[in-house]
């Protein structure tokens, strides 16, 4: 009630600052037979909400900003106060502007060390390099999805290697998409530990059902590709009594090397990227029927010679399988490893109570139980435990057309360890995966000028991959050219020497003067 009373004065402040460029109005969705309520539900998935944990009368309290061509929903902050709403409105207005520093909400695995103690690959999946790279051109805000809400100032949400997300966390991600936002996901059904022996474990991100509801699912296999990046393996050898450490580069089919023919160039999202390594990736399947009214772009695909394997054994066996180190599958073909889906999405929480309300009820029940225990023991109960939490049961059931999901089918390719491995194999810093995320941010937020500038100057020219026959040809050609060069030098030397000796003989015989 207090926020509703303060809202007109707050909007007047924006009007005074914006002049003729800003105006506002209030509308009752239930008036005139609920025509506006029906339109809001159809176009934006807006529904009446409830306040608090106890059953109450549903009411409407939604904010949206329209510039004539695009409508942006304003998320209500967790703290329903004037300052929080002002921040949310300011952030929504910035979405219409170019050249303003954009805010990226970055969600990465939490408590990595604790997960590692439970036997799950945790410490390897750190994303400090990703955060530092994005901070060069954007404001990056680490986000905790367990609050049930993405930071209201966020322009885009990037989620790397999600792990066992709870309903409240999935709800936060879902509602950001329902507001018309872009969600960039780097995830797959598998995690890989790099401490000691290579080890694969299944990864339950918590997003499987959410993605399946939008017609996107993973095959629970890993992709192997004969067109692959090298895996650097440190080795030691003895030379004259000394130990010499060397790095050998081994072909590793699980490091899928995607080149120009496996990239969808027309979208503009891959501007300036000629090569990309996806580590331990899984194939993606898109349901054409569920996405018939949405735009689907196949961003990244493996080579035609790639295959899939359900095996958890990712250690190469060169003695048994030769140069590839793994058994070659019989069913080869391109595999979809990156996809963009854009359009209207229906929330899987449609018609259900908000998970935040359910979580708050569980928390309040635990507090009531603890307070009852204190009273039984004769201790004074904490009055804060008796105070119900203030929670808005708000669920957006449908997104506008601007909503996007960008899915990159690897849990590890953005992780610090994978980038360090790729850098060691290439002999220089390998930044293409990070550039891809930066491209996705600029492309999604319509900052195409920055995207084109980066595309012209920030990428090295990538060599075209060669097969064994081509490599042998160029190797022998180099040997031949070197031999021909030595032969030419030897011939020139013999010619000069012969001329010198002939002149000496002529001088001795007096045929020529000195």
C-alpha positions in Angstrom: 0.0 0.0 0.0 2.8 2.4 0.9 4.6 1.7 -2.4 1.4 2.3 -4.4 1.0 5.7 -2.6 4.6 6.7 -3.4 4.6 5.5 -7.0 2.9 8.6 -8.6 5.4 11.0 -7.0 8.3 8.8 -8.2 7.0 8.7 -11.8 6.6 12.5 -11.7 10.3 12.7 -11.0 11.0 10.8 -14.1 8.6 12.9 -16.1 10.3 16.1 -14.8 13.7 14.7 -15.9 12.5 13.4 -19.3 10.2 16.2 -20.2 8.1 15.4 -23.3 9.9 12.1 -23.8 8.4 10.5 -20.7 4.8 10.1 -19.7 2.9 7.6 -17.5 -0.6 6.4 -16.8 -2.4 4.0 -14.6 -5.0 1.4 -15.7 -7.3 -1.0 -14.0 -7.1 -4.4 -15.8 -10.4 -5.5 -14.4 -12.4 -2.5 -15.7 -14.7 -2.7 -18.7 -15.2 -6.4 -18.2 -11.5 -7.2 -17.9 -10.6 -6.5 -21.5 -7.2 -5.1 -20.5 -6.6 -8.1 -18.2 -7.1 -10.5 -21.1 -4.7 -8.5 -23.3 -2.0 -8.3 -20.7 -2.3 -12.1 -20.1 -2.2 -12.9 -23.8 0.6 -10.5 -24.8 2.8 -10.5 -21.7 1.7 -13.4 -19.5 0.7 -11.0 -16.7 -1.6 -12.3 -14.0 -3.0 -11.0 -10.7 -0.7 -11.6 -7.7 -1.1 -12.2 -4.0 0.9 -10.7 -1.1 2.1 -12.7 1.9 1.9 -16.3 2.8 -1.8 -16.5 3.8 -4.6 -16.7 1.3 -5.6 -13.1 0.2 -7.4 -11.2 -2.4 -5.5 -11.3 -5.8 -4.6 -7.8 -7.1 -2.8 -6.3 -10.1 0.5 -4.4 -9.7 2.6 -4.6 -12.8 4.9 -2.0 -14.4 5.8 -1.8 -18.1 7.6 0.7 -20.3 6.9 1.1 -24.0 8.8 3.2 -26.5 6.5 2.7 -29.4 8.3 -0.3 -30.9 9.2 -2.4 -27.8 7.7 -3.1 -24.4 9.9 -3.8 -21.4 8.5 -5.2 -18.2 9.8 -3.7 -15.0 10.5 -6.4 -12.4 9.5 -5.5 -8.9 12.4 -5.6 -6.4 12.5 -8.0 -3.5 12.4 -5.1 -1.1 9.2 -3.3 -2.1 10.5 0.2 -1.5 10.8 3.4 -3.4 14.6 3.1 -4.0 14.3 -0.4 -5.3 11.5 0.5 -7.8 13.4 3.6 -8.9 16.5 1.4 -9.7 14.3 -1.1 -11.6 12.7 1.7 -13.7 16.0 3.3 -14.5 17.4 -0.1 -15.6 14.4 -0.7 -17.8 14.8 2.7 -19.5 18.5 2.0 -20.2 17.5 -1.0 -22.3 16.2 1.4 -25.0 19.6 3.2 -25.2 22.7 2.4 -27.2 26.2 3.1 -25.9 25.3 2.9 -22.2 27.3 0.5 -20.2 25.2 -2.7 -20.1 24.8 -4.8 -17.0 25.4 -8.6 -17.3 24.1 -10.9 -14.6 26.5 -13.8 -14.3 25.5 -17.0 -12.5 28.3 -19.5 -11.9 28.5 -22.6 -9.7 28.7 -21.8 -6.0 30.7 -23.5 -3.3 32.9 -25.3 -5.7 35.2 -26.6 -3.0 32.3 -28.2 -1.1 31.1 -30.0 -4.2 34.6 -31.3 -4.8 34.6 -32.8 -1.3 31.4 -34.7 -2.2 33.2 -36.3 -5.1 31.8 -34.1 -7.8 33.9 -32.0 -10.2 33.7 -28.6 -8.6 37.1 -26.8 -8.3 37.7 -27.3 -12.1 34.6 -25.3 -13.0 35.7 -21.8 -12.0 34.9 -18.9 -14.3 37.2 -16.1 -13.2 38.6 -15.6 -16.7 35.1 -15.2 -18.1 34.1 -12.6 -15.5 37.3 -10.6 -16.0 36.9 -10.7 -19.8 33.3 -9.5 -19.7 34.2 -6.7 -17.2 36.4 -5.1 -19.9 33.3 -3.8 -21.7 30.3 -4.4 -19.4 29.3 -4.1 -15.8 29.2 -7.7 -14.5 27.0 -8.5 -11.5 27.4 -11.9 -9.9 23.9 -13.2 -9.3 22.5 -15.6 -6.7 19.5 -17.3 -8.3 18.4 -18.8 -5.0 16.7 -15.4 -4.1 14.2 -16.2 -6.8 14.9 -13.0 -8.8 17.6 -11.7 -11.1 19.1 -8.3 -10.4 16.5 -5.7 -11.7 19.4 -3.8 -13.3 20.5 -6.8 -15.4 20.2 -6.4 -19.2 21.1 -10.0 -19.9 21.6 -13.2 -17.9 24.6 -15.5 -18.5 24.5 -18.9 -16.7 27.6 -21.1 -16.8 27.6 -24.8 -15.7 24.3 -24.7 -13.7 24.3 -27.5 -11.1 21.2 -28.9 -9.3 19.2 -25.7 -9.5 16.2 -25.6 -7.1 12.7 -24.5 -8.2 13.3 -21.0 -6.9 16.4 -20.7 -9.0 14.7 -22.0 -12.1 11.9 -19.6 -11.4 14.3 -16.7 -11.3 15.7 -17.6 -14.7 12.3 -18.3 -16.1 10.8 -15.0 -15.0 13.8 -13.1 -16.5 13.0 -14.8 -19.8 9.3 -14.0 -19.4 10.2 -10.3 -19.1 11.6 -10.4 -22.6 15.2 -10.9 -21.6 18.0 -13.0 -23.1 19.3 -16.0 -21.3 22.7 -17.4 -22.3 23.2 -21.0 -21.1 26.5 -23.0 -21.1 25.4 -26.4 -19.9 25.3 -30.1 -20.8 24.4 -33.4 -19.1 28.0 -34.1 -18.1 30.8 -32.7 -16.0 34.5 -33.6 -16.4 37.0 -33.6 -13.6 40.6 -32.8 -14.5 42.3 -33.5 -11.2 44.5 -36.5 -11.9 42.7 -38.9 -14.2 40.0 -37.6 -16.6 36.7 -38.5 -15.1 33.1 -38.0 -16.3 30.1 -37.6 -14.0 26.5 -36.9 -14.9 25.4 -33.4 -14.4 21.8 -32.6 -13.3 21.5 -28.9 -13.9 17.9 -28.7 -12.8 17.0 -27.1 -16.2 16.2 -30.3 -18.0 12.4 -30.1 -17.7 12.5 -26.3 -18.2 14.3 -26.6 -21.5 12.2 -29.6 -22.6 9.1 -27.5 -22.0 10.5 -25.1 -24.6 11.3 -27.9 -27.1 15.0 -28.2 -26.3 16.6 -31.3 -25.0 20.1 -32.9 -24.7 21.1 -36.3 -26.0 22.9 -38.0 -23.0 26.0 -38.7 -25.1 29.3 -36.9 -25.8 30.4 -35.8 -29.3 33.7 -37.0 -30.8 35.1 -35.3 -33.9 38.0 -36.2 -36.1 38.4 -32.4 -36.6 39.5 -31.6 -33.1 41.8 -29.4 -31.0 44.9 -30.9 -29.4 45.1 -31.9 -25.8 48.4 -30.8 -24.2 50.0 -33.6 -22.1 53.2 -32.9 -20.0 55.9 -35.5 -20.3 59.4 -36.1 -19.0 62.4 -37.6 -20.7 66.0 -38.2 -19.8 68.7 -36.5 -21.8 72.3 -37.0 -20.8 71.3 -37.7 -17.2 69.0 -34.6 -17.0 65.2 -34.6 -16.8 63.6 -32.5 -19.5 59.9 -31.6 -19.3 58.1 -31.4 -22.6 54.5 -30.9 -23.7 53.1 -33.3 -26.3 50.0 -32.3 -28.3 47.7 -35.3 -28.8 44.7 -35.5 -31.0 41.6 -35.6 -28.7 38.2 -36.1 -30.4 36.3 -34.7 -27.4 37.7 -31.3 -28.1 35.4 -30.5 -31.0 37.1 -27.9 -33.3 34.3 -25.9 -35.1 35.4 -24.0 -38.2 33.6 -21.7 -40.6 31.5 -24.5 -42.2 30.0 -25.4 -38.8 29.0 -21.9 -37.9 25.8 -20.0 -38.9 27.3 -16.7 -40.1 24.1 -14.9 -41.2 22.8 -14.2 -37.7 25.8 -11.9 -37.0 26.3 -13.4 -33.6 29.5 -15.1 -34.7 31.1 -12.0 -36.2 34.8 -12.2 -36.3 35.0 -15.8 -34.9 36.6 -18.2 -37.3 37.3 -21.1 -34.9 35.8 -22.4 -31.7 36.7 -25.3 -29.5 33.9 -27.0 -27.5 35.2 -29.4 -24.8 33.2 -32.5 -23.9 30.0 -31.2 -25.7 26.7 -33.0 -26.0 24.3 -32.9 -29.0 21.2 -30.8 -28.8 17.8 -31.7 -30.2 15.2 -29.0 -31.0 11.5 -30.0 -31.2 10.3 -28.4 -34.5 6.6 -28.6 -33.5 7.0 -26.8 -30.2 9.1 -24.1 -31.8 7.2 -23.7 -35.1 6.2 -20.1 -34.1 9.7 -19.2 -32.9 12.9 -18.4 -34.7 15.4 -21.2 -34.4 19.1 -20.6 -35.5 21.5 -23.5 -35.6 24.6 -21.6 -34.4 27.2 -24.3 -34.0 27.6 -27.8 -35.5 30.4 -30.4 -35.5 32.0 -31.6 -38.7 30.3 -34.2 -40.9 32.7 -36.9 -39.6 31.7 -36.6 -36.0 30.0 -39.2 -34.0 28.5 -39.7 -30.4 29.3 -42.0 -27.6 27.6 -42.8 -24.3 30.8 -44.1 -22.7 32.2 -42.4 -19.6 35.7 -43.6 -20.6 37.3 -40.4 -22.0 41.0 -41.6 -21.6 42.5 -42.2 -25.1 43.9 -45.6 -25.9 46.3 -45.1 -28.8 47.6 -48.7 -28.7 44.1 -50.1 -29.3 42.5 -47.5 -31.5 45.5 -45.9 -33.3 45.7 -42.2 -34.0 42.2 -41.2 -32.8 42.6 -43.0 -29.4 38.9 -44.0 -29.5 36.6 -46.3 -31.4 35.1 -44.5 -34.3 31.3 -44.6 -34.4 29.4 -45.9 -37.4 26.7 -43.3 -37.4 28.6 -40.2 -38.3 27.2 -36.7 -39.1 26.9 -33.1 -37.9 25.7 -32.6 -34.4 24.0 -29.5 -33.2 26.1 -27.9 -30.4 24.8 -24.4 -30.2 21.3 -23.0 -30.8 19.4 -19.7 -30.6 15.6 -19.8 -30.0 13.7 -16.5 -30.1 10.1 -15.6 -29.7 7.2 -16.1 -27.3 7.7 -18.6 -24.5 5.1 -20.0 -22.1 6.3 -20.3 -18.6 6.2 -23.9 -17.1 5.0 -22.2 -13.9 1.8 -21.1 -15.7 -1.2 -21.7 -13.6 0.9 -22.6 -10.5 1.6 -20.8 -7.3 5.0 -19.0 -7.2 7.8 -21.2 -5.9 8.9 -18.2 -3.8 5.6 -18.4 -1.8 6.0 -22.2 -1.3 9.6 -21.7 -0.2 8.6 -18.9 2.2 5.9 -21.0 3.6 8.4 -23.8 4.4 10.7 -21.3 5.9 8.0 -19.8 8.0 6.8 -23.3 9.2 10.4 -24.0 10.3 10.5 -20.7 12.2 7.1 -21.4 13.9 8.3 -24.8 14.9 11.5 -23.4 16.4 9.5 -20.7 18.2 7.2 -23.3 19.6 10.2 -25.3 20.8 11.5 -22.2 22.6 8.2 -21.5 24.3 8.0 -25.2 25.4 11.5 -24.9 26.9 10.5 -21.8 28.8 12.6 -19.4 26.7 11.1 -16.3 25.2 10.3 -16.7 21.5 12.0 -14.4 19.0 9.2 -12.1 17.8 10.9 -12.0 14.3 10.2 -15.7 14.0 6.4 -15.0 14.3 6.4 -12.2 11.7 5.4 -13.6 8.3 7.6 -12.8 5.4 6.5 -10.3 2.8 6.4 -12.2 -0.5 4.6 -11.3 -3.7 3.1 -14.3 -5.5 3.7 -12.9 -8.9 4.1 -15.2 -11.9 4.6 -14.0 -15.5 3.1 -16.7 -17.7 4.1 -15.6 -21.2 7.0 -13.7 -22.7 7.1 -11.0 -25.4 8.6 -11.7 -28.8 12.0 -10.3 -27.7 12.7 -13.2 -25.4 15.7 -15.4 -26.3 17.5 -18.6 -25.2 21.1 -19.0 -26.5 22.2 -22.5 -25.6 25.9 -23.6 -25.8 26.1 -27.4 -25.2 29.2 -27.6 -23.0 29.6 -27.4 -19.3 33.3 -26.8 -19.4 34.4 -24.8 -22.4 34.1 -21.5 -20.5 35.8 -22.8 -17.4 39.3 -21.5 -16.5 40.9 -24.9 -16.7 39.7 -25.6 -20.3 40.8 -22.2 -21.4 44.2 -22.7 -19.9 44.5 -26.1 -21.6 43.6 -24.5 -25.0 46.1 -21.7 -24.4 48.8 -24.2 -23.6 48.1 -26.2 -26.8 48.1 -23.1 -29.0 51.0 -21.3 -27.4 49.0 -18.1 -26.9 46.0 -16.9 -24.9 42.9 -18.6 -26.3 39.9 -16.3 -25.9 37.4 -17.3 -28.6 35.0 -18.9 -26.2 34.9 -15.7 -24.1 34.5 -13.7 -27.3 31.5 -15.8 -28.2 29.8 -14.9 -25.0 30.7 -11.2 -25.4 29.3 -11.4 -29.0 26.1 -12.9 -27.6 25.7 -10.0 -25.2 26.3 -7.3 -27.7 24.2 -9.0 -30.4 21.3 -9.5 -27.9 21.4 -6.0 -26.7 21.5 -4.6 -30.2 25.0 -3.1 -29.8 26.0 -4.1 -33.3 28.5 -1.3 -33.7 30.7 -2.6 -30.9 30.3 -6.1 -32.3 31.6 -5.1 -35.7 34.5 -3.2 -34.3 35.6 -6.2 -32.2 35.1 -8.5 -35.1 37.6 -6.5 -37.2 40.4 -6.2 -34.8 40.4 -8.7 -31.9 40.7 -12.1 -33.6 43.7 -13.9 -35.0 43.6 -15.5 -38.4 42.9 -19.1 -37.9 44.6 -21.7 -40.1 42.4 -24.0 -42.2 42.4 -27.6 -40.7 44.2 -30.2 -42.7 43.9 -34.0 -43.0 46.7 -36.5 -42.7 47.2 -36.5 -46.5 47.4 -32.7 -46.7 49.8 -32.6 -43.8 52.1 -35.2 -45.4 52.0 -33.3 -48.7 53.1 -30.0 -47.1 55.7 -31.8 -44.9 57.3 -33.5 -47.8 57.0 -30.3 -49.9 59.0 -28.5 -47.2 61.6 -31.2 -47.2 61.8 -31.0 -51.0 62.1 -27.2 -51.1 64.8 -27.3 -48.4 66.7 -30.0 -50.3 66.3 -28.0 -53.6 67.6 -24.9 -51.8 70.6 -26.8 -50.5 71.2 -28.2 -54.0 71.0 -24.8 -55.5 73.5 -23.4 -53.0 75.8 -26.3 -53.6 75.5 -25.8 -57.4 76.2 -22.0 -57.1 79.2 -22.8 -55.0 80.5 -25.3 -57.5 80.0 -22.8 -60.3 81.9 -20.0 -58.6 84.6 -22.4 -57.6 85.0 -23.6 -61.2 85.2 -20.0 -62.5 87.8 -19.1 -59.9 90.0 -22.1 -60.8 89.7 -21.5 -64.6 90.8 -17.9 -64.1 93.8 -19.0 -62.0 94.9 -21.4 -64.7 94.6 -18.6 -67.3 96.7 -16.3 -65.2 99.4 -18.9 -64.8 99.4 -19.6 -68.6 99.6 -15.9 -69.3 96.4 -16.0 -71.3 94.9 -13.1 -69.3 96.5 -10.2 -67.4 96.1 -9.8 -63.7 
